Protein backbone atom coordinates (compact mmCIF):
# COMPACT_ATOMS: atom_id res chain seq x y z
CA UNK A 1 0.00 0.00 0.00
CA UNK A 2 1.40 3.40 -1.03
CA UNK A 3 0.70 5.72 1.89
CA UNK A 4 2.65 8.58 0.28
CA UNK A 5 -0.20 9.52 -2.02
CA UNK A 6 1.29 12.92 -2.76
CA UNK A 7 4.16 11.51 -4.82
CA UNK A 8 3.12 9.19 -7.62
CA UNK A 9 6.72 8.40 -8.67
CA UNK A 10 5.53 6.95 -11.97
CA UNK A 11 3.05 4.51 -10.46
CA UNK A 12 0.65 3.25 -13.13
CA UNK A 13 -3.01 4.11 -12.74
CA UNK A 14 -5.86 3.35 -15.15
CA UNK A 15 -8.59 5.81 -16.11
CA UNK A 16 -11.81 4.40 -17.50
CA UNK A 17 -14.25 6.61 -19.41
CA UNK A 18 -17.96 6.28 -18.60
CA UNK A 19 -19.27 9.54 -20.08
CA UNK A 20 -20.43 7.88 -23.28
CA UNK A 21 -22.77 5.73 -21.20
CA UNK A 22 -23.26 7.18 -17.71
CA UNK A 23 -23.08 10.72 -19.02
CA UNK A 24 -25.07 10.58 -22.25
CA UNK A 25 -27.85 8.46 -20.74
CA UNK A 26 -28.75 11.39 -18.47
CA UNK A 27 -28.99 13.90 -21.30
CA UNK A 28 -32.34 15.12 -22.63
CA UNK A 29 -30.97 15.61 -26.14
CA UNK A 30 -30.31 12.55 -28.29
CA UNK A 31 -26.76 12.57 -29.63
CA UNK A 32 -26.71 11.33 -33.21
CA UNK A 33 -25.22 7.85 -33.70
CA UNK A 34 -22.44 9.04 -36.00
CA UNK A 35 -21.42 11.73 -33.51
CA UNK A 36 -21.38 9.18 -30.67
CA UNK A 37 -19.06 7.03 -32.77
CA UNK A 38 -16.82 10.04 -33.46
CA UNK A 39 -16.65 10.78 -29.73
CA UNK A 40 -15.72 7.21 -28.80
CA UNK A 41 -13.11 7.13 -31.58
CA UNK A 42 -11.60 10.37 -30.28
CA UNK A 43 -11.50 8.96 -26.74
CA UNK A 44 -9.84 5.79 -28.04
CA UNK A 45 -6.86 7.91 -29.07
CA UNK A 46 -6.35 9.53 -25.66
CA UNK A 47 -4.72 6.60 -23.82
CA UNK A 48 -7.71 5.68 -21.66
CA UNK A 49 -7.61 2.09 -20.42
CA UNK A 50 -11.32 1.36 -20.87
CA UNK A 51 -14.36 3.01 -22.41
CA UNK A 52 -17.90 2.13 -21.34
CA UNK A 53 -19.38 2.77 -24.75
CA UNK A 54 -23.11 2.32 -24.19
CA UNK A 55 -25.85 0.29 -22.51
CA UNK A 56 -27.93 -2.51 -24.01
CA UNK A 57 -31.15 -1.57 -22.27
CA UNK A 58 -34.73 -1.00 -23.33
CA UNK A 59 -35.00 2.09 -25.58
CA UNK A 60 -38.12 2.99 -23.61
CA UNK A 61 -36.10 3.10 -20.40
CA UNK A 62 -33.12 5.00 -21.82
CA UNK A 63 -33.95 6.44 -25.25
CA UNK A 64 -30.62 8.30 -25.37
CA UNK A 65 -28.84 4.96 -25.88
CA UNK A 66 -31.29 3.31 -28.24
CA UNK A 67 -28.53 2.95 -30.84
CA UNK A 68 -26.26 0.73 -28.70
CA UNK A 69 -25.80 -1.98 -31.34
CA UNK A 70 -24.97 0.48 -34.12
CA UNK A 71 -22.49 2.44 -32.00
CA UNK A 72 -20.57 -0.57 -30.70
CA UNK A 73 -20.33 -2.09 -34.17
CA UNK A 74 -19.18 1.14 -35.82
CA UNK A 75 -16.44 2.33 -33.47
CA UNK A 76 -12.78 2.03 -34.41
CA UNK A 77 -11.08 -0.26 -31.87
CA UNK A 78 -7.70 0.92 -30.59
CA UNK A 79 -5.21 -1.74 -29.45
CA UNK A 80 -5.07 -2.10 -25.68
CA UNK A 81 -8.38 -0.32 -25.00
CA UNK A 82 -11.19 -2.35 -23.38
CA UNK A 83 -14.66 -1.58 -24.76
CA UNK A 84 -17.38 -2.17 -22.19
CA UNK A 85 -21.19 -1.97 -22.13
CA UNK A 86 -23.75 -2.04 -19.37
CA UNK A 87 -26.25 -4.89 -19.68
CA UNK A 88 -29.31 -5.52 -17.47
CA UNK A 89 -30.27 -9.05 -18.55
CA UNK A 90 -29.46 -12.04 -20.74
CA UNK A 91 -30.98 -10.51 -23.87
CA UNK A 92 -28.90 -7.36 -23.46
CA UNK A 93 -25.79 -9.45 -22.85
CA UNK A 94 -26.41 -11.51 -25.99
CA UNK A 95 -26.79 -8.35 -28.07
CA UNK A 96 -23.59 -6.89 -26.60
CA UNK A 97 -21.59 -10.06 -27.21
CA UNK A 98 -22.91 -10.19 -30.77
CA UNK A 99 -21.66 -6.61 -31.23
CA UNK A 100 -18.21 -7.74 -30.01
CA UNK A 101 -18.10 -6.12 -26.61
CA UNK A 102 -14.98 -6.84 -24.53
CA UNK A 103 -16.61 -6.50 -21.11
CA UNK A 104 -20.13 -6.73 -19.75
CA UNK A 105 -20.91 -4.39 -16.86
CA UNK A 106 -23.69 -5.75 -14.62
CA UNK A 107 -25.28 -3.50 -12.00
CA UNK A 108 -27.12 -3.89 -8.72
CA UNK A 109 -27.22 -1.94 -5.48
CA UNK A 110 -25.84 -2.59 -2.01
CA UNK A 111 -29.02 -0.98 -0.67
CA UNK A 112 -32.40 -2.73 -0.84
CA UNK A 113 -34.27 0.58 -1.12
CA UNK A 114 -32.12 1.86 -3.97
CA UNK A 115 -32.23 -1.49 -5.78
CA UNK A 116 -36.03 -1.57 -5.63
CA UNK A 117 -36.36 2.08 -6.63
CA UNK A 118 -33.82 1.94 -9.44
CA UNK A 119 -34.14 -1.63 -10.79
CA UNK A 120 -37.62 -2.61 -9.61
CA UNK A 121 -36.21 -5.78 -8.03
CA UNK A 122 -35.00 -6.95 -4.65
CA UNK A 123 -31.27 -7.49 -4.30
CA UNK A 124 -31.82 -11.26 -4.27
CA UNK A 125 -33.72 -11.01 -7.55
CA UNK A 126 -31.00 -8.83 -9.06
CA UNK A 127 -28.30 -11.27 -8.01
CA UNK A 128 -30.23 -14.14 -9.59
CA UNK A 129 -30.49 -12.13 -12.82
CA UNK A 130 -26.76 -11.34 -12.77
CA UNK A 131 -25.99 -15.01 -12.21
CA UNK A 132 -28.10 -15.90 -15.23
CA UNK A 133 -26.18 -13.41 -17.37
CA UNK A 134 -22.82 -14.73 -16.15
CA UNK A 135 -23.84 -18.28 -17.07
CA UNK A 136 -25.18 -17.20 -20.45
CA UNK A 137 -21.92 -15.55 -21.52
CA UNK A 138 -19.60 -18.16 -20.09
CA UNK A 139 -17.34 -19.35 -22.87
CA UNK A 140 -17.61 -16.12 -24.89
CA UNK A 141 -14.67 -13.69 -25.20
CA UNK A 142 -16.45 -11.13 -23.00
CA UNK A 143 -15.53 -10.84 -19.32
CA UNK A 144 -17.92 -9.82 -16.54
CA UNK A 145 -17.61 -6.81 -14.24
CA UNK A 146 -20.17 -6.18 -11.50
CA UNK A 147 -20.86 -2.61 -10.37
CA UNK A 148 -22.26 -2.29 -6.85
CA UNK A 149 -24.24 0.95 -6.54
CA UNK A 150 -24.48 2.77 -3.21
CA UNK A 151 -21.38 1.05 -1.84
CA UNK A 152 -20.63 4.15 0.25
CA UNK A 153 -24.13 5.14 1.28
CA UNK A 154 -27.76 5.11 0.20
CA UNK A 155 -29.77 8.32 -0.31
CA UNK A 156 -32.77 6.65 1.34
CA UNK A 157 -31.19 4.42 4.00
CA UNK A 158 -28.04 6.33 4.93
CA UNK A 159 -24.86 4.41 5.74
CA UNK A 160 -24.44 0.98 4.17
CA UNK A 161 -22.54 -1.52 6.37
CA UNK A 162 -19.06 -2.39 5.10
CA UNK A 163 -19.65 -6.04 5.95
CA UNK A 164 -22.69 -6.12 3.68
CA UNK A 165 -20.79 -4.54 0.79
CA UNK A 166 -17.95 -7.03 1.17
CA UNK A 167 -20.37 -9.97 1.31
CA UNK A 168 -21.85 -8.97 -2.04
CA UNK A 169 -18.33 -8.63 -3.43
CA UNK A 170 -17.52 -12.12 -2.16
CA UNK A 171 -20.49 -13.52 -4.04
CA UNK A 172 -19.49 -11.74 -7.26
CA UNK A 173 -15.88 -12.91 -7.10
CA UNK A 174 -16.21 -16.37 -5.58
CA UNK A 175 -19.63 -17.50 -6.87
CA UNK A 176 -20.11 -15.59 -10.15
CA UNK A 177 -16.44 -15.64 -11.07
CA UNK A 178 -16.50 -11.94 -11.97
CA UNK A 179 -13.34 -10.61 -13.58
CA UNK A 180 -13.80 -7.27 -11.84
CA UNK A 181 -15.84 -5.37 -9.27
CA UNK A 182 -16.68 -1.66 -9.27
CA UNK A 183 -17.52 0.04 -5.98
CA UNK A 184 -19.84 2.91 -6.85
CA UNK A 185 -20.44 6.14 -4.98
CA UNK A 186 -23.74 6.59 -6.77
CA UNK A 187 -24.91 9.84 -5.19
CA UNK A 188 -21.62 11.25 -3.91
CA UNK A 189 -21.91 10.18 -0.27
CA UNK A 190 -18.36 8.80 0.06
CA UNK A 191 -15.65 10.47 2.12
CA UNK A 192 -11.90 9.72 2.16
CA UNK A 193 -11.45 7.71 5.38
CA UNK A 194 -14.48 5.57 4.50
CA UNK A 195 -13.07 4.98 1.01
CA UNK A 196 -9.68 4.00 2.41
CA UNK A 197 -11.26 1.45 4.76
CA UNK A 198 -13.37 -0.24 2.10
CA UNK A 199 -10.64 -0.33 -0.56
CA UNK A 200 -8.11 -1.74 1.91
CA UNK A 201 -10.57 -4.44 3.02
CA UNK A 202 -11.35 -5.42 -0.58
CA UNK A 203 -7.70 -5.54 -1.59
CA UNK A 204 -6.80 -7.74 1.39
CA UNK A 205 -9.47 -10.31 0.49
CA UNK A 206 -9.24 -10.37 -3.32
CA UNK A 207 -5.82 -9.04 -4.39
CA UNK A 208 -6.11 -10.68 -7.83
CA UNK A 209 -9.50 -9.19 -8.73
CA UNK A 210 -9.70 -6.06 -10.85
CA UNK A 211 -11.09 -3.31 -8.59
CA UNK A 212 -12.53 -0.07 -9.93
CA UNK A 213 -13.74 2.95 -7.97
CA UNK A 214 -16.62 4.96 -9.40
CA UNK A 215 -16.98 8.33 -7.69
CA UNK A 216 -19.37 11.22 -8.19
CA UNK A 217 -18.44 14.77 -7.29
CA UNK A 218 -21.84 15.56 -5.80
CA UNK A 219 -20.43 17.09 -2.62
CA UNK A 220 -17.04 18.16 -3.97
CA UNK A 221 -15.05 15.22 -2.57
CA UNK A 222 -14.39 13.35 -5.81
CA UNK A 223 -10.65 13.99 -6.14
CA UNK A 224 -10.08 13.55 -2.39
CA UNK A 225 -11.77 10.15 -2.60
CA UNK A 226 -9.64 9.16 -5.59
CA UNK A 227 -6.48 9.99 -3.64
CA UNK A 228 -7.70 8.07 -0.57
CA UNK A 229 -8.39 5.04 -2.76
CA UNK A 230 -4.93 5.25 -4.36
CA UNK A 231 -3.30 5.33 -0.93
CA UNK A 232 -5.14 2.11 -0.04
CA UNK A 233 -4.09 0.23 -3.15
CA UNK A 234 -6.66 1.08 -5.83
CA UNK A 235 -5.41 1.73 -9.35
CA UNK A 236 -8.55 1.90 -11.54
CA UNK A 237 -11.03 4.76 -11.65
CA UNK A 238 -14.14 5.48 -13.65
CA UNK A 239 -14.51 9.09 -14.76
CA UNK A 240 -16.73 11.03 -17.14
CA UNK A 241 -15.62 13.42 -19.86
CA UNK A 242 -16.58 16.96 -18.91
CA UNK A 243 -17.90 15.70 -15.57
CA UNK A 244 -21.30 14.92 -17.13
CA UNK A 245 -23.68 12.36 -15.68
CA UNK A 246 -25.48 12.12 -12.40
CA UNK A 247 -28.22 10.29 -10.58
CA UNK A 248 -31.94 11.06 -10.21
CA UNK A 249 -31.60 10.60 -6.44
CA UNK A 250 -29.19 13.56 -6.21
CA UNK A 251 -31.17 16.27 -8.02
CA UNK A 252 -29.20 19.31 -9.15
CA UNK A 253 -25.89 17.65 -8.32
CA UNK A 254 -22.84 17.51 -10.54
CA UNK A 255 -22.05 14.28 -12.28
CA UNK A 256 -19.23 11.79 -12.14
CA UNK A 257 -15.70 12.89 -11.36
CA UNK A 258 -14.37 14.64 -14.44
CA UNK A 259 -11.92 12.64 -16.55
CA UNK A 260 -9.73 15.56 -17.59
CA UNK A 261 -9.63 17.00 -14.06
CA UNK A 262 -8.53 13.67 -12.57
CA UNK A 263 -5.98 13.09 -15.35
CA UNK A 264 -4.58 16.61 -14.88
CA UNK A 265 -4.25 16.27 -11.10
CA UNK A 266 -2.68 12.82 -11.18
CA UNK A 267 -0.16 13.81 -13.85
CA UNK A 268 0.96 16.80 -11.75
CA UNK A 269 1.48 14.43 -8.82
CA UNK A 270 3.72 12.14 -10.86
CA UNK A 271 1.32 9.28 -11.57
CA UNK A 272 1.36 7.59 -14.96
CA UNK A 273 -2.20 7.41 -16.33
CA UNK A 274 -1.13 6.91 -19.93
CA UNK A 275 -3.54 9.71 -20.90
CA UNK A 276 -2.78 12.41 -23.47
CA UNK A 277 -4.42 15.36 -21.75
CA UNK A 278 -4.36 17.58 -24.84
CA UNK A 279 -6.39 15.04 -26.82
CA UNK A 280 -8.72 14.50 -23.89
CA UNK A 281 -9.40 18.23 -23.60
CA UNK A 282 -10.02 18.46 -27.34
CA UNK A 283 -12.68 15.75 -27.03
CA UNK A 284 -14.22 17.44 -23.99
CA UNK A 285 -14.37 20.79 -25.78
CA UNK A 286 -16.80 19.26 -28.28
CA UNK A 287 -19.25 18.10 -25.60
CA UNK A 288 -21.28 21.33 -25.20
CA UNK A 289 -22.02 21.26 -28.93
CA UNK A 290 -23.11 17.62 -28.69
CA UNK A 291 -25.38 17.88 -25.67
CA UNK A 292 -26.51 21.49 -26.00
CA UNK A 293 -25.28 22.93 -22.71
CA UNK A 294 -22.18 23.76 -20.67
CA UNK A 295 -20.33 21.01 -18.78
CA UNK A 296 -18.96 21.05 -15.20
CA UNK A 297 -15.28 20.61 -16.18
CA UNK A 298 -13.19 23.34 -14.54
CA UNK A 299 -10.05 22.42 -16.50
CA UNK A 300 -11.96 23.00 -19.72
CA UNK A 301 -12.85 26.51 -18.50
CA UNK A 302 -9.65 27.55 -16.73
CA UNK A 303 -7.08 25.55 -18.67
CA UNK A 304 -4.22 23.47 -17.33
CA UNK A 305 -2.02 24.76 -14.53
CA UNK A 306 0.71 25.91 -16.92
CA UNK A 307 -1.53 27.18 -19.69
CA UNK A 308 -0.11 30.67 -19.27
CA UNK A 309 -1.60 33.99 -20.30
CA UNK A 310 0.09 36.69 -22.41
CA UNK A 311 1.51 39.75 -20.71
CA UNK A 312 -0.67 42.89 -20.78
CA UNK A 313 -0.21 44.95 -23.94
CA UNK A 314 1.20 47.85 -21.95
CA UNK A 315 3.48 45.64 -19.84
CA UNK A 316 6.70 47.27 -21.13
CA UNK A 317 5.35 50.69 -20.24
CA UNK A 318 4.27 49.50 -16.78
CA UNK A 319 7.71 47.97 -16.18
CA UNK A 320 9.45 51.15 -17.36
CA UNK A 321 7.40 53.34 -15.03
CA UNK A 322 8.12 50.98 -12.12
CA UNK A 323 11.83 51.07 -12.91
CA UNK A 324 11.74 54.90 -13.07
CA UNK A 325 10.16 55.07 -9.64
CA UNK A 326 12.93 52.87 -8.24
CA UNK A 327 15.55 55.18 -9.76
Secondary structure, 3 states (H helix, E strand, C coil): CCCCCCCCCCCECEEEECHHHHHHHHCCCCCCHHHHHHHHHHHHCCCCCEEEEEEECCCCCCHHHCCHHHHHHHCCCCCCCEEEEEECCHHHHHHHHHCCCCEEEEEEECCHHHHHHHHCCCHHHHHHHHHHHHHHHCCCCCEEEEEEECCCCECCCECCCHHHHHHHHHHHHHHHCCCEEEEECCCCCCCHHHHHHHHHHHHHHCCCCEEEEECECCCCCHHHHHHHHHHCCCCEEEEEHHHCCCCCCCCCCCCECEHHHHHHHHHHCCCECCCCHHHHHHHHHCHHHHHCCCCCCHHHHHCCCCCCCCCCCCHHHHHHHHHHHHC
